[in-house]
Amino acid sequence: MDGTTRMQYWQDLLNSLGSSMIKTPRLLLSRWDDRHRKAFASMHADPDVMADLGGPIDQSESYLKFERYCAAQREHGVSRWAVEDSSGAFVGYAGVMPRLSKGHPLGAHFEVGWRFARAAWGYGYATESAKAALHHAIRDVGLSEIVSYTSPDNRRSQAVMARLNLIRDPSRDFTLRTSTGQQWQGLVWVVPLGL
């Protein structure tokens, strides 16, 4: 499929699906389906990708996460979106996830986040896709407060937060245990009103 045909395919698909997809200049954010499952698990098995979250997770845990993202999209209208490049390849995810467990240190909240395959780092995909996902969550879904958090060592995500103009809120920083049992510190940023 040549470039013109590929772009027409995506445009036709967008027109037929409405808000189930978000297009940016270089990326397509789409709802999850089974074609994303293997690449999703492969990304979570990469030690570089998972370094700030206690290390890789196995395929079964990754598939459970995948199902949570699918359920959140169905039930709340927001979740992480599967992010594909212009060739249609899965490169990662970005979006606003409902965190509705009262057991979380922040209580129930909505959190913008992203994760990309190692080969997709350094191209600005996290900023581009997170910005589009935030606009959808605020303008189309009507969310009024969204936070973001990362570990103190994750300078890449902190740089994305700065490019998104998020506001650092140290009063909300927290510590929790990861699925691997390690202690994890979260530094919190808040999405400014009117983004």
trRosetta pair geometry for C-beta under 8 A, 3 or more apart (Angstrom, degrees):
i j d omega theta_ij theta_ji phi_ij phi_ji
1 5 4.7 -128 -168 96 86 121
1 6 4.9 114 129 -66 116 85
1 9 7.0 -7 -172 -17 148 144
2 5 5.1 89 55 15 72 105
2 6 6.9 -135 98 -9 33 93
3 6 5.7 -56 -144 36 28 112
3 7 6.3 25 160 -16 65 106
3 86 8.0 10 -135 156 88 124
4 7 6.0 -56 -148 37 29 107
4 8 6.3 28 153 -18 64 108
5 8 5.7 -56 -147 38 31 112
5 9 6.3 39 151 -25 64 103
6 9 5.5 -50 -152 30 31 116
6 10 6.6 27 153 -15 64 103
6 86 7.1 85 129 166 135 81
6 87 7.6 -43 -157 -122 155 38
6 88 7.4 -124 -154 -34 115 107
7 10 5.8 -53 -149 37 34 109
7 11 6.2 34 153 -19 67 107
7 86 8.0 -14 -79 -158 82 102
8 11 5.6 -53 -144 38 32 111
8 12 6.2 33 156 -19 66 106
9 12 6.0 -58 -150 37 26 109
9 13 6.3 25 153 -18 63 110
10 13 5.6 -57 -147 39 31 113
10 14 6.2 34 154 -22 66 105
10 23 6.9 113 154 -106 118 128
10 28 6.1 -124 -145 -85 125 140
11 14 5.6 -51 -147 35 31 113
11 15 6.4 31 154 -19 64 105
12 15 5.8 -54 -148 36 30 111
12 16 6.4 23 156 -14 64 109
13 16 5.9 -62 -148 39 29 106
13 17 6.1 5 163 -2 67 118
13 21 6.9 47 125 3 98 164
14 17 6.3 -73 -138 47 24 96
14 21 5.3 -111 -111 81 75 128
14 23 5.8 -29 -98 -31 147 126
15 18 8.0 22 -177 -62 24 49
17 20 4.2 -88 166 53 110 112
17 21 5.3 67 91 1 133 106
19 22 7.8 16 -158 -67 59 80
19 136 7.3 139 -161 -147 103 114
19 140 6.0 159 -137 -170 141 153
20 30 7.1 30 140 -153 78 69
20 31 5.0 -44 -174 -18 94 122
21 28 6.2 -17 -169 -173 114 94
21 29 6.5 151 -163 82 58 58
21 30 4.8 -10 -110 -103 92 74
21 31 7.2 -87 -70 -7 65 77
22 28 7.6 152 78 -162 49 48
22 29 4.1 -5 57 58 97 114
22 30 8.0 -155 27 -66 62 41
22 81 6.6 -38 30 -141 113 171
22 132 4.9 148 145 155 133 120
22 133 6.9 173 51 -79 162 56
22 136 5.7 -88 -83 -58 142 138
23 27 7.6 173 -155 91 47 51
23 28 5.7 -17 -107 -109 71 71
23 29 7.6 -150 -70 25 27 75
24 27 4.6 15 50 51 111 87
24 28 7.7 -151 25 -72 73 30
24 29 7.3 63 -13 -15 101 100
24 128 5.1 125 157 164 159 105
24 129 6.5 -119 -8 -87 150 55
24 131 7.9 96 -112 72 133 99
24 132 4.9 -108 -70 -54 110 146
25 128 7.3 -94 43 -153 89 132
26 85 6.9 -26 155 -146 89 73
26 86 6.1 -75 -165 -43 63 105
26 125 7.5 -104 96 -102 122 79
26 128 6.5 5 47 154 105 166
27 83 5.5 -14 -173 -165 128 96
27 84 6.7 145 -161 73 73 45
27 85 6.3 -50 -107 -108 72 42
27 86 7.6 -87 -85 -50 34 65
27 91 7.6 -95 -124 44 112 132
27 125 6.2 114 -72 -141 142 90
27 128 6.0 130 12 114 130 123
27 129 5.5 -64 103 -78 159 99
27 132 7.7 -160 79 15 114 152
28 83 7.4 148 77 -155 47 49
28 84 4.7 -19 62 61 98 99
28 86 7.9 118 -14 -94 98 41
28 88 7.8 -6 39 -107 136 54
29 81 3.7 39 -177 131 102 147
29 82 7.1 146 -158 72 52 46
29 83 5.6 -21 -99 -97 72 70
29 84 8.0 180 -81 20 26 72
29 94 6.9 -77 -112 63 123 93
29 95 7.1 137 -166 -71 131 106
29 129 5.8 136 -74 -149 116 98
29 132 6.0 176 -4 103 142 130
29 133 6.3 -165 -151 -71 165 91
30 33 7.8 -43 130 2 116 99
30 81 6.4 125 46 -176 24 97
30 82 5.1 -35 67 66 80 100
30 84 6.6 7 9 2 115 115
31 70 7.9 78 176 -126 89 70
31 73 5.5 136 -135 170 97 159
31 81 7.2 -60 -80 -134 33 78
31 82 7.2 16 114 17 14 104
32 36 5.5 -105 -146 53 75 143
32 66 6.6 166 -169 -170 149 82
32 69 5.6 99 -31 109 150 110
32 70 4.8 -101 73 -84 130 84
32 73 6.7 175 18 3 96 148
32 79 7.7 -63 -10 106 115 139
32 82 5.3 127 -93 -34 62 115
33 36 6.2 105 60 6 52 100
33 82 7.9 -81 20 1 65 156
34 37 5.3 -24 -157 -12 52 122
35 90 7.9 177 126 -46 84 123
36 39 6.0 -76 -162 52 51 104
36 40 5.3 58 146 -35 85 113
36 66 7.5 171 104 -142 100 118
36 82 4.7 -91 -109 -119 153 144
36 90 5.4 136 -129 -100 79 143
37 40 5.7 -61 -149 33 24 116
37 41 6.6 18 159 -14 63 106
37 63 6.8 31 -160 -114 105 86
37 66 5.8 68 -122 -164 75 164
38 41 5.9 -56 -150 38 32 108
38 42 6.2 33 152 -21 66 107
39 42 5.5 -51 -144 37 34 115
39 43 6.4 40 155 -24 64 103
39 90 4.0 124 104 75 157 140
39 117 7.4 -58 178 -65 97 134
40 43 6.0 -55 -154 31 27 112
40 44 6.8 17 152 -10 61 109
40 62 6.2 158 124 168 88 111
40 65 7.8 -160 159 90 119 105
40 66 5.3 100 118 -91 155 115
40 82 7.7 -74 -74 -111 111 102
40 90 7.2 -77 -52 167 67 151
40 93 7.5 35 -117 -33 97 125
41 44 5.8 -61 -149 42 34 107
41 45 6.4 34 152 -23 67 108
41 59 4.8 34 -163 -128 136 75
41 62 4.0 128 -115 107 73 149
41 63 6.5 0 -81 -54 118 75
41 66 7.5 -44 -56 -40 82 133
42 45 5.7 -58 -149 33 32 113
42 46 7.1 43 151 -35 62 98
42 117 7.6 15 105 -113 99 115
43 46 6.0 -47 -162 10 35 116
43 49 5.6 -136 178 164 73 173
43 92 6.6 145 -138 -108 156 68
43 115 6.7 122 148 132 129 110
43 116 7.6 -109 -149 166 132 20
43 117 4.8 -96 -107 -86 103 79
44 49 7.0 -108 -101 101 26 129
44 50 6.3 71 -160 -69 53 125
44 56 6.4 114 146 -156 59 72
44 57 4.9 -38 160 52 116 96
44 61 7.6 -144 143 95 143 93
44 62 4.2 169 60 -105 149 118
44 65 7.2 140 -88 48 158 148
44 115 8.0 42 -82 141 75 150
45 50 7.9 -70 -179 -11 2 136
45 56 4.8 45 -153 -161 36 128
45 57 7.3 -92 -80 65 52 49
45 58 7.4 51 -99 -121 93 31
45 59 7.3 -1 -66 -65 121 70
45 62 7.2 -52 -44 -48 82 149
46 49 4.0 67 82 11 112 112
46 50 6.4 145 80 -2 60 92
46 56 6.5 155 51 -98 19 110
46 117 7.1 107 0 -144 157 65
46 118 5.7 -143 170 -26 153 114
47 50 6.2 -74 -137 54 28 94
47 51 6.3 61 159 -70 65 81
47 55 6.3 -21 -128 -145 79 73
47 56 5.5 -63 -78 -37 58 106
48 51 5.9 -19 -152 -28 28 115
48 118 5.0 56 85 -96 133 125
49 56 7.9 68 64 -96 92 79
49 115 6.5 77 -179 -176 106 102
49 116 7.5 -142 -128 82 108 42
49 117 6.7 -43 -87 -128 138 34
49 118 5.8 -108 -57 -53 93 83
50 53 5.2 -78 -165 56 72 100
50 54 7.2 -52 160 67 99 52
50 55 5.5 42 118 165 117 18
50 56 4.8 146 45 -82 152 44
50 57 6.7 -178 -124 -8 153 76
51 55 7.3 30 -108 -88 36 45
52 150 6.6 -7 160 -170 147 92
52 151 4.6 -166 -168 27 101 128
52 153 6.2 -167 -113 81 94 98
52 154 4.1 34 -115 -74 154 116
52 157 7.4 -129 72 0 174 132
53 151 7.7 -158 -70 -26 51 127
53 178 6.1 143 175 -127 68 136
53 184 7.0 15 -137 -117 51 146
54 178 3.8 -171 -24 94 154 166
54 179 7.2 170 80 50 148 67
54 180 4.3 177 153 39 129 126
54 181 8.0 143 -157 48 142 46
54 182 4.4 173 -118 41 111 129
54 184 6.5 -75 -47 -69 106 119
55 180 5.9 52 49 -49 106 169
57 61 4.2 -104 172 91 115 129
57 62 5.4 148 100 -57 108 81
57 65 7.5 84 95 -15 157 136
57 179 6.7 36 -109 77 118 139
57 180 7.9 -132 -92 -53 79 103
58 61 5.3 90 57 15 72 102
58 62 6.9 -133 102 -7 35 94
59 62 5.5 -58 -145 39 31 114
59 63 6.2 32 157 -21 67 105
60 63 5.8 -51 -147 34 31 111
60 64 6.7 35 151 -20 62 102
61 64 5.6 -50 -152 32 35 114
61 65 6.6 38 149 -18 64 102
61 179 6.6 133 -154 143 141 158
62 65 5.6 -53 -153 35 35 113
62 66 6.4 42 147 -24 66 103
63 66 5.2 -45 -147 32 37 120
63 67 6.5 38 153 -19 65 101
64 67 5.8 -53 -151 36 32 110
64 68 6.6 36 149 -21 64 102
65 68 5.6 -51 -151 32 34 114
65 69 6.6 34 151 -19 65 102
66 69 5.9 -56 -155 33 30 111
66 70 6.6 30 149 -17 65 105
67 70 5.5 -50 -147 36 36 113
67 71 6.2 36 154 -19 67 106
68 71 5.7 -56 -146 39 30 111
68 72 6.3 34 155 -23 65 105
69 72 5.8 -51 -146 33 30 112
69 73 6.7 32 154 -19 62 102
69 79 4.8 125 -164 169 68 127
69 80 5.0 -52 -133 48 124 98
69 93 7.5 -46 -139 -163 156 159
69 97 7.5 -64 -111 -112 78 109
70 73 6.0 -56 -157 32 31 110
70 74 6.6 25 151 -14 65 108
70 79 7.5 148 -62 153 11 173
71 74 5.7 -58 -150 39 34 110
71 75 5.8 11 162 -4 71 117
72 75 6.2 -66 -132 49 26 98
72 76 5.3 -31 -173 33 67 117
72 78 6.8 -53 151 93 102 54
72 79 3.7 129 94 -93 112 110
72 80 7.9 66 70 13 138 66
72 97 6.2 -9 177 -144 168 72
72 98 5.6 -179 -145 32 112 99
73 76 7.4 -65 -103 55 11 75
73 77 7.1 36 -162 -129 47 13
73 78 7.3 -117 -106 99 54 9
73 79 4.2 -76 -57 13 76 133
76 79 7.0 121 64 -52 107 83
76 98 4.8 -135 -127 -22 176 143
76 141 8.0 38 151 -152 77 135
77 140 7.8 -142 160 120 123 99
77 141 5.0 162 112 -113 123 111
78 95 6.6 178 -177 167 78 107
78 96 4.6 -32 176 84 130 100
78 97 7.2 -158 129 -93 94 21
78 98 6.4 115 78 -37 102 90
78 110 6.9 21 101 -145 150 123
78 136 7.6 155 -108 113 93 103
78 137 5.1 59 -115 -110 137 99
78 141 5.4 -1 -50 -85 113 170
78 143 7.1 8 -37 -38 161 135
79 95 5.7 33 107 117 40 142
79 96 7.5 -24 -37 79 5 53
79 97 5.8 42 -145 -107 49 69
79 98 7.5 -49 -88 9 65 83
80 93 4.2 48 163 156 118 126
80 94 6.5 164 -151 93 81 7
80 95 4.1 160 -125 46 32 112
80 97 5.8 -3 -38 -68 81 105
80 113 6.9 -49 -91 77 108 90
80 114 7.8 147 -135 -104 106 42
80 115 8.0 -8 -147 24 146 94
81 93 6.2 170 76 -155 41 80
81 94 6.1 -21 50 69 90 61
81 95 4.4 126 -5 -59 77 130
81 129 7.1 -146 71 -178 115 111
81 133 5.8 -158 7 -97 121 116
82 90 6.2 -56 -175 -126 105 101
82 93 5.8 -46 -105 -99 36 93
83 90 7.4 98 76 -156 53 58
83 91 5.4 -64 106 64 97 90
83 92 5.1 -8 54 72 119 68
83 93 5.6 174 0 -102 94 30
83 94 5.7 46 -50 11 132 93
83 116 7.4 -46 68 -103 136 92
83 125 6.5 122 149 173 146 115
83 129 4.8 -24 -108 -118 136 157
84 87 7.9 -125 168 71 94 55
84 88 5.4 -9 175 -154 134 33
84 89 6.2 151 -154 71 82 31
84 90 5.7 -47 -96 -90 79 43
84 91 6.5 131 -128 5 26 88
85 88 7.4 -50 70 14 62 17
85 89 5.3 -4 37 56 102 89
85 91 5.2 78 -36 -34 96 132
85 120 7.5 -156 -55 -116 119 114
85 125 7.8 -63 -86 -107 90 132
90 117 7.6 97 118 -23 79 131
91 116 5.8 -5 146 -149 83 97
91 117 5.8 -115 -163 28 49 106
91 119 7.7 -111 -137 85 85 89
91 120 3.9 116 -172 -94 105 151
91 125 6.0 -88 122 -167 138 165
92 114 6.6 51 140 179 127 85
92 115 5.5 -156 -163 102 107 52
92 116 3.2 -67 -61 -108 157 58
92 117 5.6 -144 -65 -4 86 67
92 120 5.6 -140 -20 73 115 152
92 125 6.7 117 40 122 127 133
92 126 7.6 -37 100 -82 152 77
92 129 7.8 170 85 45 104 163
93 114 6.6 -169 98 -144 54 55
93 115 5.8 12 52 52 85 81
93 116 7.8 -168 26 -78 43 55
94 112 7.7 18 -178 -175 82 85
94 113 7.2 -152 -140 104 56 41
94 114 3.9 -2 -102 -104 88 98
94 115 7.9 178 -72 21 59 46
94 125 7.9 -166 -29 143 134 81
94 126 6.4 155 -88 -144 129 55
94 129 3.8 128 39 118 146 113
94 130 4.6 -111 -171 -70 130 65
94 132 7.9 87 99 57 128 91
94 133 5.2 -158 124 -11 92 145
95 112 7.1 -123 138 -137 21 68
95 113 7.4 -18 63 58 48 63
95 114 7.8 114 5 -84 47 68
95 129 7.9 -58 -51 149 66 99
95 130 7.7 -136 -56 -116 25 58
95 133 4.1 -141 -109 -151 57 145
95 137 7.7 135 -169 -51 73 120
96 110 5.3 19 176 171 108 108
96 111 6.9 159 -153 79 61 30
96 112 5.0 -34 -92 -87 74 72
96 133 5.9 172 -15 150 81 105
96 134 6.7 111 -53 -97 115 52
96 136 7.9 -160 13 80 117 93
96 137 4.1 47 13 -84 154 154
96 141 7.9 -149 72 46 141 154
96 143 6.7 -152 158 20 159 166
96 146 5.7 -65 -128 -132 123 131
97 110 7.0 165 79 -157 37 62
97 111 5.3 -24 59 64 89 86
97 112 7.8 152 12 -96 72 23
97 113 6.3 -23 6 27 117 110
98 108 8.0 -6 -178 -168 85 89
98 110 5.7 -33 -101 -103 54 79
99 104 5.5 29 155 -31 117 169
99 106 7.2 52 101 71 135 114
99 108 6.7 175 101 -150 64 44
99 109 5.2 -5 64 64 106 73
99 110 6.9 169 19 -97 79 23
99 111 5.3 34 -13 -2 125 114
100 108 4.7 18 -142 -133 50 104
101 104 5.0 105 83 -23 96 94
101 108 7.0 162 54 -89 25 70
102 107 5.8 -6 -139 -144 60 70
102 108 6.0 -28 -81 -39 62 89
104 107 6.3 -115 74 -13 88 6
104 108 7.4 121 42 -74 117 31
104 109 7.2 -110 93 22 141 101
104 176 7.5 -34 -145 -84 64 149
105 174 3.5 144 107 -155 152 146
105 175 7.2 112 -67 49 160 39
105 176 5.9 -136 -18 -61 117 105
105 186 7.5 167 59 43 134 129
106 109 4.9 -32 122 -5 121 144
106 147 6.7 -127 -164 54 159 160
106 172 6.3 45 -110 -176 102 109
106 174 6.3 -118 -47 -21 80 151
106 188 7.3 137 -90 -104 130 139
109 145 7.3 -73 -146 112 89 104
109 147 5.7 -8 164 22 137 118
110 137 7.0 163 160 -175 142 138
110 143 5.4 -61 53 -152 168 144
110 145 7.0 138 42 96 101 62
110 146 4.9 -58 100 -111 104 75
110 147 7.3 135 81 23 54 70
111 146 7.0 146 -106 -169 18 76
111 147 5.5 -34 -106 76 73 78
111 148 6.2 121 -164 -101 77 43
111 149 6.8 -51 -143 16 124 90
112 130 5.8 94 168 -160 118 102
112 133 6.6 146 -137 101 103 117
112 134 5.7 1 -105 -81 148 96
112 137 7.5 -144 -83 21 102 158
112 146 5.3 55 -26 161 102 123
112 147 7.6 -168 19 91 77 28
112 148 4.8 -43 66 -80 86 104
112 164 7.9 -164 111 170 148 166
112 191 6.5 81 0 -57 134 126
113 130 7.9 -114 125 -113 6 115
113 148 6.4 155 -74 -136 65 88
114 126 4.4 137 116 -142 157 92
114 129 6.5 123 -117 83 127 113
114 130 5.2 -79 -48 -66 129 111
114 157 7.5 173 57 -119 94 96
114 160 6.9 -103 42 155 136 166
116 120 4.3 -111 172 87 117 119
116 121 6.0 152 95 -70 121 64
116 125 5.8 112 -105 85 149 127
116 126 6.0 -108 -21 -65 128 94
117 120 4.9 82 62 7 80 107
117 121 8.0 -126 97 -27 45 78
118 121 5.9 -34 -162 -5 42 116
120 123 6.2 -77 -176 26 62 124
120 125 5.5 -34 166 26 110 155
121 156 7.3 -42 -148 -147 114 150
124 127 5.2 -51 -167 43 74 112
124 128 5.6 73 136 -24 89 107
125 128 5.7 -61 -140 43 30 110
125 129 5.8 16 168 -9 69 114
126 129 6.5 -63 -140 44 21 99
126 130 5.8 16 165 -15 62 117
126 156 7.8 99 22 152 163 99
126 157 7.6 -113 170 -110 155 63
126 160 4.7 -61 118 -111 123 144
127 130 6.1 -60 -137 41 22 107
127 131 6.2 25 162 -22 61 110
127 160 5.2 -151 -73 -140 78 84
127 163 4.7 -36 -120 105 133 138
127 164 6.4 -158 -138 -58 80 85
128 131 6.2 -59 -152 32 22 111
128 132 6.8 17 154 -13 59 108
129 132 5.7 -56 -150 38 35 110
129 133 6.2 33 153 -18 68 108
130 133 5.6 -55 -144 40 33 111
130 134 6.2 37 155 -22 66 105
130 160 6.5 86 23 168 154 121
130 164 6.0 -60 110 -86 123 138
131 134 5.8 -53 -148 34 29 112
131 135 6.6 29 154 -19 62 104
131 164 6.1 -160 -80 -116 83 92
132 135 5.8 -53 -150 34 31 111
132 136 6.6 33 151 -18 64 105
133 136 5.6 -53 -151 35 34 113
133 137 6.3 31 153 -18 67 107
134 137 5.7 -56 -145 38 32 109
134 138 6.1 20 161 -10 68 111
134 146 6.7 -171 -131 81 91 161
134 164 7.1 121 -16 -160 158 124
134 191 6.2 -177 -146 -132 126 143
134 195 6.0 -46 145 115 127 142
135 138 6.1 -61 -141 44 27 103
135 139 5.5 -2 173 7 68 119
135 140 8.0 60 131 -4 64 95
135 195 7.5 -125 -83 116 65 96
136 139 6.7 -65 -123 52 17 90
136 140 5.0 -27 -164 28 61 124
136 141 6.7 52 141 -10 69 101
137 140 7.3 -20 -64 53 10 84
137 141 5.0 -34 -149 40 45 127
137 143 4.8 -21 159 26 93 129
137 146 6.3 77 116 -74 142 146
138 141 7.4 23 -17 53 10 84
138 142 7.5 45 -174 -114 32 13
138 143 5.8 -77 -92 62 48 81
138 144 7.9 94 -132 -94 79 31
138 146 7.4 -92 -68 -8 93 132
138 191 7.7 -140 -68 138 125 142
138 195 6.2 170 -32 64 168 99
139 142 7.9 -16 155 -69 10 47
143 146 5.7 67 129 -56 132 102
144 193 7.4 3 -170 -111 77 98
145 190 7.2 -38 -160 -155 89 103
145 191 7.4 155 -162 54 42 95
146 190 7.6 132 84 -161 50 57
146 191 4.2 15 71 16 97 135
147 169 7.7 -78 -130 42 109 132
147 172 7.2 -105 -135 124 146 153
147 188 5.7 -24 -172 -161 123 100
147 189 6.7 146 -166 80 68 49
147 190 5.5 -37 -108 -102 75 61
147 191 7.1 -131 -83 -3 25 82
148 157 8.0 -158 159 168 117 108
148 161 5.7 -172 96 -107 140 112
148 164 7.9 72 -2 75 161 148
148 166 5.7 -52 35 -136 126 165
148 188 7.4 140 78 -156 44 53
148 189 4.7 -18 64 64 94 101
148 190 7.8 -171 21 -79 74 18
148 191 7.1 89 -15 -49 100 86
149 174 7.7 -17 -147 39 159 97
149 186 3.9 26 165 -176 135 109
149 187 6.1 163 -152 73 78 40
149 188 4.8 -28 -92 -96 102 60
149 189 6.9 176 -80 19 48 71
150 154 4.3 -105 166 72 120 134
150 157 4.0 160 -95 97 161 139
150 158 6.1 -134 69 -56 137 73
150 161 7.3 -141 7 -31 125 133
150 186 7.0 108 42 -143 9 68
150 187 6.1 -28 66 52 62 91
151 154 4.7 97 56 -8 83 105
151 184 6.4 -84 -91 -165 109 88
151 185 6.1 93 -136 70 73 74
151 186 7.0 -57 -81 -96 50 44
151 187 7.1 85 -166 6 11 94
152 185 6.0 6 -15 89 101 123
152 187 5.9 104 -78 -33 64 126
154 157 4.4 9 138 27 117 112
154 158 6.3 138 102 -19 72 89
155 158 5.4 -56 -144 41 37 115
155 159 6.2 43 154 -25 68 102
156 159 5.8 -55 -155 31 29 112
156 160 6.8 29 148 -18 63 102
157 160 5.4 -48 -150 33 40 113
157 161 6.4 44 150 -21 67 101
158 161 5.5 -49 -149 34 35 116
158 162 6.6 39 150 -20 64 101
158 187 7.5 9 -94 83 109 137
159 162 5.6 -50 -151 34 35 113
159 163 6.5 33 151 -17 65 104
160 163 5.7 -56 -149 38 34 110
160 164 6.3 29 152 -15 67 109
161 164 5.7 -59 -146 42 30 109
161 166 4.4 -65 -171 45 86 128
161 168 8.0 89 136 -74 133 78
161 189 4.7 145 -165 5 134 171
162 165 7.6 35 178 -76 34 30
162 166 7.4 -78 -71 43 25 82
164 191 7.6 -56 142 -114 118 85
164 195 7.9 11 171 -148 86 136
165 192 6.4 -56 128 15 101 125
165 195 7.0 168 79 -120 115 100
166 189 3.8 62 138 155 126 127
166 190 6.4 158 -170 68 88 30
166 191 5.8 -50 -114 -90 89 49
166 192 7.2 -173 -127 -16 37 80
167 189 6.2 146 70 -164 34 77
167 190 5.0 -29 64 61 93 88
167 191 7.9 148 19 -109 84 4
167 192 5.5 91 -19 -66 115 93
168 187 7.4 -24 -144 164 97 104
168 188 7.6 115 -160 92 54 55
168 189 5.4 -43 -94 -103 46 80
169 172 4.8 25 117 19 111 112
169 188 5.0 -50 71 105 92 104
169 189 6.5 136 13 -124 83 24
169 190 5.0 51 -20 -18 132 110
170 173 5.4 -13 -159 -21 56 116
170 187 7.3 -28 -106 -149 69 84
170 188 7.3 158 -97 51 22 88
172 188 4.0 -62 91 63 105 161
172 190 7.8 92 26 -55 150 105
173 185 7.0 10 177 -180 106 92
173 186 6.3 178 -156 92 61 63
173 187 5.5 -15 -113 -115 105 48
173 188 5.5 -147 -77 4 49 96
174 185 7.5 174 94 -153 39 54
174 186 4.9 -1 60 53 82 108
174 188 7.2 60 2 -43 88 117
175 183 6.0 0 -177 -174 110 99
175 184 6.9 159 -155 81 61 43
175 185 5.1 -27 -99 -100 82 67
175 186 7.2 -173 -83 15 31 76
176 183 7.6 164 91 -151 25 56
176 184 5.7 -23 68 61 72 93
176 186 7.0 18 12 -13 100 115
177 181 6.0 -17 -176 -147 113 34
177 182 6.9 152 -154 75 67 29
177 183 6.0 -43 -97 -95 65 50
177 184 7.0 127 -127 12 15 88
178 181 6.8 -40 70 26 74 20
178 182 4.8 1 32 56 115 83
178 183 7.8 -125 -2 -55 84 3
178 184 5.0 85 -48 -28 97 128
191 195 5.6 -60 176 -23 99 148
192 195 5.6 125 70 -61 76 92
